[in-house]
Amino acid sequence: MAFLGKDSANVYLVGGVVRDRLLGIEVYDRDWVVVGATPQMMLDAGFEQVGKDFPVFLHPQTKEEYALARTERKAGKGYHGFTVFAEPSVTLQEDLIRRDLTINAMAQDEDGQIIDPYNGQADLEKRLLRHVSAAFSEDPLRVLRVARFAAKLSPFGFQLADETRQLMSEMTSAGELEALTPERVWQEVVKVLNSAEPSLFFKVLDEVGALQVLFPELDALHGVTQPEKHHPEGDVWIHTMMVLDAACKLTSDVSVRFAALVHDLGKGITPQELWPKHHGHEAAGVPLVKVLCKRYKIPKKVEQFALKVTEYHGVIHKGVDSQGLPYLKPKTYLKVLKACSALKDPQGFDKILLACEADAKGRLGFEETPYLPALLWRAVLHAANQVDNREILSRGLQGAAVGAAIEAAQKEKIAECLANFKVIA
C-alpha cells in the first residue's frame, strides 16, 4: 500500500465484494480493510475519517471506504456495545473472524489472491449461510442480517446452516433483539424489500422466533383460516408471504411492497369463532398498521400509503363481479376515489391498484390471473376527471353548492362509464 508510505501496511478487498465476485454478481460498492496502518497515516495520505465507533476513512479520489483492521470486545448490550481495538498489530485473520458469515469473511489482496481462513469458499459451494465464530451472538443485528442474506441470495439456493439457525434462536430467546433500535430494524426491512424474494427474510425470522418478537402482528397470522374457495393456499400467513412476493414481481416500489406485507393484519384479530370469514378486517387492520409503523418510525408517506391499501383493498376488489361487470354504485366508486386521493394523485392510485393486484395474485392458482378490477377503476377515474370544474363555477354557484354540483357531475360521468363498460372476463 504505497500511498501510505509504509511497506508493512497492506490493503485488502473484503466482505460482500469478494463473495459477490465469486458468485458472479455484479459489484457496485467495494469495501477495504487496511492492515498495519494508524489513523494518522491515513489522514496524512489524504483520507477523510468518517467512522465514530471505529476508524473508517474515505479514499481521497474514489471515496470508497477503508477501515483499519480491528478487533472488538463485547462491553454492553446491543450492536453498539463493543470496545474496538484498531492498531497496526491487528492481523487480517483477527479482523475477519469478527465478521458474521463465513462467506462474508473472505478477503482479496492486490494480486487477486483470495484469503479465506474460515472456509467461506467451501460454504459458497455448499450454498450455506454459516456464522464464523461464537462472537456472532454478541450482535443482535446479525439475526436480521442473516435473514436478509437468505432473501438476497435465494436465487442461488442458499440455506441456513443448522448450527447458525440454533444460535439465532438462542439469541432471540435470550432477549438480545430488544436492544435493536427502531431505525436499524426499518433499515434492514427496506434493504430486504429491495430484494427478489423478501418473504424469505420473514420466514427465517419466523424459524428462529424473531418474528414474534419484532413483528407480532405478522406472527398472529399463523393458522388463521380463510375461505378455501378464495384462498386455496392456506392460512393468512402463507397468503401474506405470497402477496409480498407477488408485489415484487409487479413493482420495485418499496411502498407497494410494504403495503402488501401489512394489508391483511386485521385478519389476525378476527375472533376464531368467525373464521374462516373476516368481515371488516380492512378497518380492523388500520390501527395495527399504525402501531407497527410507529414502533419502527416508518416514514409517513410509506405509512399513509399502507393505510390506504389496508382500508380499501377489499372494496377495490369488489369493483367488478366474477363476470368482469361493474358491481358497485357510482357514489361508492367516487367515495373510494376520493378516499384514496385518486383524483389529485392518479399515479398514487395506480400504485394502490398494484398492491391490490398483488393481493389477488398472492393466492394458489391465481398467480397469473388478470386483475380485472384495475381496468374498471382506471376507467372510472378517467371518467370522473372529465368533469369541467370551470364550467360549473361559471354557473354562479356559491359555497357548498359548488362542491355538490361537482360531485353530482362526477357521479353522472361515472354512471355513464359503468353503463358502457363491457364484459371483459
C-alpha positions as CSV (number, residue, x, y, z in Angstrom):
1,M,0.0,0.0,0.0
2,A,2.5,2.5,-1.3
3,F,0.4,5.6,-0.8
4,L,0.7,5.2,2.9
5,G,4.4,5.4,2.7
6,K,4.9,2.3,4.8
7,D,5.7,-1.1,3.3
8,S,4.2,-3.0,6.2
9,A,0.7,-1.6,5.6
10,N,-1.5,-3.8,3.3
11,V,-4.9,-3.2,1.8
12,Y,-7.5,-5.9,1.0
13,L,-10.9,-6.1,-0.6
14,V,-13.2,-7.6,2.0
15,G,-16.7,-8.9,2.6
16,G,-19.6,-8.7,0.1
17,V,-17.5,-7.7,-2.9
18,V,-15.4,-10.9,-2.6
19,R,-18.4,-13.0,-2.1
20,D,-20.4,-11.5,-5.0
21,R,-17.4,-11.7,-7.4
22,L,-17.2,-15.4,-6.7
23,L,-20.9,-15.8,-7.2
24,G,-20.8,-13.9,-10.5
25,I,-22.9,-11.0,-9.1
26,E,-22.2,-7.5,-10.5
27,V,-20.4,-5.4,-7.9
28,Y,-21.2,-1.8,-7.3
29,D,-19.7,-1.0,-3.9
30,R,-16.3,-2.1,-2.6
31,D,-15.1,-2.2,1.0
32,W,-11.5,-2.3,2.0
33,V,-9.6,-3.2,5.2
34,V,-6.1,-1.8,6.0
35,V,-3.7,-3.9,8.0
36,G,-0.6,-2.3,9.6
37,A,-1.7,1.4,9.5
38,T,-2.6,4.0,12.0
39,P,-5.3,6.7,11.8
40,Q,-2.6,9.4,11.4
41,M,-1.1,7.5,8.5
42,M,-4.5,7.5,6.8
43,L,-5.0,11.2,7.4
44,D,-1.5,12.0,6.2
45,A,-2.3,10.2,3.0
46,G,-5.3,12.4,2.4
47,F,-8.1,10.1,3.6
48,E,-11.1,11.6,5.4
49,Q,-12.1,10.0,8.7
50,V,-15.8,9.3,8.9
51,G,-16.1,6.4,11.5
52,K,-17.2,7.2,15.0
53,D,-17.3,3.7,16.5
54,F,-14.1,2.6,14.8
55,P,-11.7,4.2,12.3
56,V,-13.2,4.3,8.8
57,F,-11.8,6.6,6.1
58,L,-12.9,7.7,2.7
59,H,-10.4,7.5,-0.2
60,P,-9.4,11.0,-1.4
61,Q,-10.3,10.1,-5.0
62,T,-12.7,7.1,-5.2
63,K,-14.5,8.0,-1.9
64,E,-14.6,4.2,-1.1
65,E,-14.5,3.2,2.5
66,Y,-11.3,1.9,4.1
67,A,-11.4,0.6,7.6
68,L,-8.5,-0.2,9.8
69,A,-8.2,-3.8,10.8
70,R,-9.8,-4.2,14.2
71,T,-10.8,-6.5,17.0
72,E,-13.9,-6.0,19.1
73,R,-14.8,-7.0,22.6
74,K,-18.4,-7.1,24.0
75,A,-18.8,-4.4,26.6
76,G,-22.5,-3.7,26.8
77,K,-25.9,-4.6,25.3
78,G,-26.9,-4.3,21.7
79,Y,-24.9,-3.8,18.5
80,H,-23.3,-0.6,19.8
81,G,-22.0,-2.2,23.0
82,F,-18.4,-3.0,21.8
83,T,-14.9,-1.8,22.7
84,V,-12.9,-1.5,19.5
85,F,-9.2,-2.1,19.2
86,A,-7.7,-0.8,15.9
87,E,-3.9,-0.9,15.9
88,P,-1.2,-1.8,13.3
89,S,-0.7,-5.1,15.2
90,V,-4.2,-6.4,14.4
91,T,-3.9,-9.1,11.7
92,L,-6.3,-9.7,8.8
93,Q,-7.4,-13.0,10.3
94,E,-8.3,-11.3,13.6
95,D,-10.3,-8.8,11.7
96,L,-12.1,-11.4,9.6
97,I,-13.1,-13.6,12.5
98,R,-15.3,-10.8,13.9
99,R,-17.5,-10.9,10.8
100,D,-20.9,-12.5,10.6
101,L,-20.9,-15.3,8.0
102,T,-18.0,-17.3,6.6
103,I,-19.0,-16.2,3.0
104,N,-18.5,-12.6,4.2
105,A,-15.2,-13.3,6.0
106,M,-13.0,-13.6,2.9
107,A,-10.5,-11.0,1.6
108,Q,-8.6,-10.4,-1.7
109,D,-5.2,-8.9,-1.9
110,E,-3.8,-6.6,-4.5
111,D,-2.6,-9.6,-6.6
112,G,-6.1,-11.1,-6.7
113,Q,-5.4,-13.9,-4.3
114,I,-8.3,-14.9,-2.0
115,I,-7.5,-15.1,1.7
116,D,-10.1,-17.5,3.2
117,P,-9.2,-18.5,6.8
118,Y,-12.7,-19.6,7.7
119,N,-13.7,-21.7,4.7
120,G,-16.1,-19.2,3.1
121,Q,-15.4,-20.6,-0.4
122,A,-16.4,-24.1,0.7
123,D,-19.7,-22.7,2.2
124,L,-20.3,-20.8,-1.1
125,E,-20.1,-24.0,-3.0
126,K,-22.4,-25.7,-0.4
127,R,-24.7,-22.7,-0.5
128,L,-24.6,-22.5,3.3
129,L,-25.1,-19.4,5.5
130,R,-22.8,-20.3,8.4
131,H,-21.6,-18.0,11.2
132,V,-17.9,-17.5,11.6
133,S,-17.5,-17.8,15.3
134,A,-19.3,-17.6,18.6
135,A,-18.8,-13.9,18.5
136,F,-21.8,-13.8,16.2
137,S,-24.1,-14.0,19.2
138,E,-22.8,-10.7,20.6
139,D,-24.5,-8.6,17.9
140,P,-28.3,-9.0,17.7
141,L,-28.4,-7.1,14.4
142,R,-26.9,-10.2,12.8
143,V,-30.1,-12.1,13.2
144,L,-31.7,-9.6,10.8
145,R,-28.7,-9.5,8.5
146,V,-28.6,-13.3,8.1
147,A,-32.3,-13.4,7.4
148,R,-31.7,-10.7,4.8
149,F,-28.8,-12.6,3.2
150,A,-31.2,-15.6,2.9
151,A,-33.5,-13.4,0.9
152,K,-30.8,-11.7,-1.2
153,L,-29.1,-15.0,-2.1
154,S,-32.2,-17.1,-2.6
155,P,-31.7,-17.2,-6.4
156,F,-28.5,-19.1,-5.7
157,G,-30.2,-21.6,-3.4
158,F,-28.6,-20.7,-0.1
159,Q,-29.8,-22.4,3.1
160,L,-29.2,-21.6,6.7
161,A,-26.7,-23.9,8.5
162,D,-28.4,-25.8,11.3
163,E,-25.9,-24.5,13.9
164,T,-26.5,-20.9,12.8
165,R,-30.2,-21.3,13.0
166,Q,-29.9,-22.7,16.5
167,L,-27.6,-19.8,17.6
168,M,-30.1,-17.2,16.2
169,S,-32.9,-19.0,18.1
170,E,-30.9,-18.8,21.3
171,M,-30.1,-15.1,20.8
172,T,-33.8,-14.5,20.3
173,S,-34.8,-16.4,23.4
174,A,-32.2,-14.6,25.5
175,G,-33.9,-11.2,24.6
176,E,-31.0,-9.9,22.6
177,L,-33.3,-8.4,19.9
178,E,-34.7,-6.0,22.4
179,A,-31.5,-4.0,22.1
180,L,-32.2,-3.2,18.4
181,T,-33.2,0.4,17.6
182,P,-36.3,1.0,15.6
183,E,-34.4,2.8,12.9
184,R,-32.0,-0.1,12.4
185,V,-34.8,-2.6,12.1
186,W,-36.5,-0.5,9.5
187,Q,-33.2,-0.1,7.5
188,E,-32.9,-3.9,7.3
189,V,-36.6,-4.2,6.2
190,V,-36.0,-1.6,3.5
191,K,-33.0,-3.5,2.2
192,V,-34.9,-6.7,2.1
193,L,-37.9,-5.2,0.4
194,N,-35.5,-4.3,-2.4
195,S,-34.5,-8.0,-2.8
196,A,-36.0,-10.5,-5.2
197,E,-37.8,-12.7,-2.6
198,P,-38.3,-10.7,0.7
199,S,-40.7,-13.3,2.1
200,L,-37.6,-15.5,2.9
201,F,-36.4,-12.8,5.3
202,F,-39.6,-13.0,7.3
203,K,-39.7,-16.8,7.1
204,V,-36.2,-17.0,8.6
205,L,-37.2,-14.7,11.4
206,D,-40.2,-16.9,12.0
207,E,-38.0,-20.0,12.1
208,V,-35.8,-18.5,14.9
209,G,-38.6,-17.0,16.9
210,A,-37.7,-13.4,15.9
211,L,-40.9,-12.7,14.0
212,Q,-43.0,-12.9,17.2
213,V,-40.6,-10.5,18.9
214,L,-40.2,-7.9,16.2
215,F,-43.4,-8.3,14.2
216,P,-46.1,-9.8,16.4
217,E,-48.8,-8.6,14.1
218,L,-47.5,-10.8,11.3
219,D,-46.9,-13.7,13.7
220,A,-50.6,-13.5,14.6
221,L,-51.5,-14.6,11.1
222,H,-50.2,-18.1,11.5
223,G,-53.0,-20.7,11.5
224,V,-55.8,-18.1,10.8
225,T,-58.0,-19.8,8.3
226,Q,-59.7,-18.2,5.2
227,P,-62.4,-19.4,2.8
228,E,-60.8,-22.2,0.8
229,K,-62.6,-21.2,-2.4
230,H,-60.8,-17.9,-2.5
231,H,-57.6,-18.9,-0.6
232,P,-56.6,-22.5,-1.5
233,E,-53.0,-21.6,-0.4
234,G,-54.0,-21.9,3.2
235,D,-53.8,-19.6,6.2
236,V,-53.3,-15.8,6.2
237,W,-49.5,-16.1,6.9
238,I,-49.0,-18.1,3.8
239,H,-51.2,-15.8,1.8
240,T,-49.3,-12.7,3.1
241,M,-45.9,-14.1,2.1
242,M,-47.3,-14.9,-1.4
243,V,-48.7,-11.4,-1.7
244,L,-45.4,-9.9,-0.8
245,D,-43.6,-11.9,-3.4
246,A,-46.3,-11.1,-6.0
247,A,-45.8,-7.4,-5.3
248,C,-42.1,-7.8,-6.0
249,K,-42.9,-9.2,-9.5
250,L,-45.1,-6.2,-10.2
251,T,-43.0,-3.3,-9.0
252,S,-39.8,-2.3,-7.3
253,D,-41.6,0.4,-5.3
254,V,-40.9,-0.2,-1.6
255,S,-44.2,1.4,-0.5
256,V,-46.2,-1.1,-2.6
257,R,-44.2,-4.0,-1.2
258,F,-44.6,-2.9,2.4
259,A,-48.3,-2.3,1.9
260,A,-48.6,-5.9,0.5
261,L,-46.9,-7.1,3.7
262,V,-49.3,-5.5,6.1
263,H,-52.5,-5.3,4.2
264,D,-54.2,-8.2,6.0
265,L,-53.1,-7.7,9.6
266,G,-56.8,-7.2,10.6
267,K,-57.4,-10.9,9.9
268,G,-55.1,-11.7,12.8
269,I,-57.6,-10.3,15.3
270,T,-60.8,-11.8,13.9
271,P,-62.4,-13.8,16.7
272,Q,-61.8,-17.5,15.9
273,E,-65.5,-18.4,16.1
274,L,-66.0,-16.2,13.0
275,W,-63.3,-18.0,10.9
276,P,-62.9,-18.5,8.0
277,K,-64.7,-15.3,7.2
278,H,-63.1,-11.9,8.1
279,H,-65.8,-9.3,7.6
280,G,-64.4,-5.9,8.4
281,H,-60.8,-7.0,8.5
282,E,-59.8,-4.0,6.4
283,A,-60.9,-1.4,9.0
284,A,-59.6,-3.6,11.8
285,G,-56.2,-3.7,10.3
286,V,-55.7,0.1,10.2
287,P,-54.8,0.6,13.8
288,L,-52.5,-2.4,13.7
289,V,-50.6,-0.9,10.8
290,K,-50.3,2.4,12.7
291,V,-48.9,0.6,15.7
292,L,-46.3,-1.2,13.6
293,C,-45.3,2.0,11.7
294,K,-45.0,3.9,15.0
295,R,-42.8,1.2,16.5
296,Y,-40.2,1.4,13.7
297,K,-40.6,5.1,12.9
298,I,-41.6,4.2,9.4
299,P,-41.7,7.3,7.0
300,K,-45.1,8.9,6.9
301,K,-45.5,8.5,3.2
302,V,-44.9,4.8,3.4
303,E,-47.3,4.6,6.3
304,Q,-50.1,6.6,4.7
305,F,-49.9,4.5,1.6
306,A,-50.1,1.3,3.5
307,L,-53.1,2.5,5.5
308,K,-55.0,3.3,2.2
309,V,-54.2,-0.2,0.8
310,T,-55.2,-1.8,4.1
311,E,-58.5,0.0,4.4
312,Y,-59.7,0.0,0.8
313,H,-58.3,-3.2,-0.8
314,G,-61.5,-5.1,-0.1
315,V,-63.8,-2.7,-1.8
316,I,-61.4,-2.2,-4.7
317,H,-61.6,-6.0,-5.3
318,K,-65.4,-5.6,-5.5
319,G,-65.1,-3.1,-8.3
320,V,-66.2,-5.8,-10.7
321,D,-68.1,-9.1,-10.3
322,S,-67.0,-12.5,-11.4
323,Q,-68.0,-11.7,-14.9
324,G,-66.0,-8.6,-15.1
325,L,-69.0,-6.3,-14.8
326,P,-69.4,-3.2,-12.6
327,Y,-70.6,-4.2,-9.2
328,L,-70.8,-1.1,-7.0
329,K,-72.9,2.1,-7.2
330,P,-71.5,5.3,-8.7
331,K,-71.4,7.0,-5.4
332,T,-69.3,4.2,-3.9
333,Y,-66.7,4.3,-6.7
334,L,-66.5,8.1,-6.2
335,K,-66.1,7.7,-2.4
336,V,-63.2,5.3,-2.8
337,L,-61.5,7.5,-5.4
338,K,-61.7,10.5,-3.1
339,A,-60.6,8.5,0.0
340,C,-57.6,7.2,-2.0
341,S,-56.8,10.7,-3.3
342,A,-57.1,9.3,-6.8
343,L,-58.5,12.5,-8.4
344,K,-55.5,14.5,-7.3
345,D,-52.9,11.8,-7.5
346,P,-53.7,9.3,-10.2
347,Q,-50.2,7.8,-10.1
348,G,-50.5,7.1,-6.4
349,F,-53.9,5.4,-7.0
350,D,-52.3,3.3,-9.7
351,K,-49.8,2.1,-7.1
352,I,-52.7,1.2,-4.8
353,L,-54.2,-0.9,-7.6
354,L,-50.8,-2.6,-8.0
355,A,-50.9,-3.6,-4.3
356,C,-54.4,-4.9,-4.8
357,E,-53.3,-6.8,-7.8
358,A,-50.6,-8.4,-5.7
359,D,-53.2,-9.4,-3.1
360,A,-55.3,-11.0,-5.8
361,K,-52.3,-12.9,-7.3
362,G,-50.9,-13.9,-4.0
363,R,-53.1,-17.0,-3.9
364,L,-52.5,-20.5,-5.0
365,G,-53.8,-21.0,-8.6
366,F,-54.4,-17.3,-9.2
367,E,-50.8,-16.2,-9.8
368,E,-51.3,-15.5,-13.5
369,T,-55.0,-14.5,-13.4
370,P,-55.6,-11.0,-14.9
371,Y,-56.7,-8.5,-12.3
372,L,-59.9,-7.2,-13.8
373,P,-60.9,-4.6,-11.2
374,A,-57.9,-2.4,-12.1
375,L,-59.3,-2.0,-15.6
376,L,-62.6,-0.7,-14.4
377,W,-61.1,1.5,-11.6
378,R,-58.8,3.3,-14.1
379,A,-61.8,3.8,-16.4
380,V,-63.9,5.2,-13.6
381,L,-61.1,7.5,-12.5
382,H,-60.7,8.8,-16.1
383,A,-64.5,9.4,-16.3
384,A,-64.6,11.4,-13.0
385,N,-61.7,13.5,-14.2
386,Q,-63.7,14.6,-17.3
387,V,-65.9,16.9,-15.2
388,D,-65.3,20.6,-16.3
389,N,-65.0,22.4,-13.0
390,R,-64.7,25.8,-14.7
391,E,-68.0,25.3,-16.4
392,I,-69.6,24.6,-13.1
393,L,-68.1,27.6,-11.5
394,S,-69.4,29.8,-14.3
395,R,-73.0,29.0,-13.2
396,G,-72.6,31.4,-10.3
397,L,-72.9,28.8,-7.6
398,Q,-71.5,29.7,-4.1
399,G,-70.0,27.8,-1.2
400,A,-71.1,24.2,-0.6
401,A,-73.2,24.3,-3.7
402,V,-70.1,24.3,-5.9
403,G,-68.8,21.1,-4.3
404,A,-72.2,19.4,-4.5
405,A,-72.5,20.3,-8.2
406,I,-69.0,19.0,-9.0
407,E,-69.8,15.7,-7.1
408,A,-73.1,15.3,-8.9
409,A,-71.3,15.7,-12.2
410,Q,-68.7,13.2,-11.3
411,K,-71.3,10.6,-10.3
412,E,-73.0,11.2,-13.6
413,K,-69.8,10.7,-15.6
414,I,-69.1,7.5,-13.6
415,A,-72.6,6.2,-14.2
416,E,-72.1,6.7,-17.9
417,C,-68.8,4.9,-17.7
418,L,-70.4,1.9,-15.9
419,A,-73.2,1.7,-18.4
420,N,-70.9,1.5,-21.3
421,F,-68.3,-0.8,-19.7
422,K,-68.1,-4.2,-21.5
423,V,-67.8,-7.6,-20.1
424,I,-64.1,-8.3,-20.0
425,A,-63.9,-11.7,-18.3
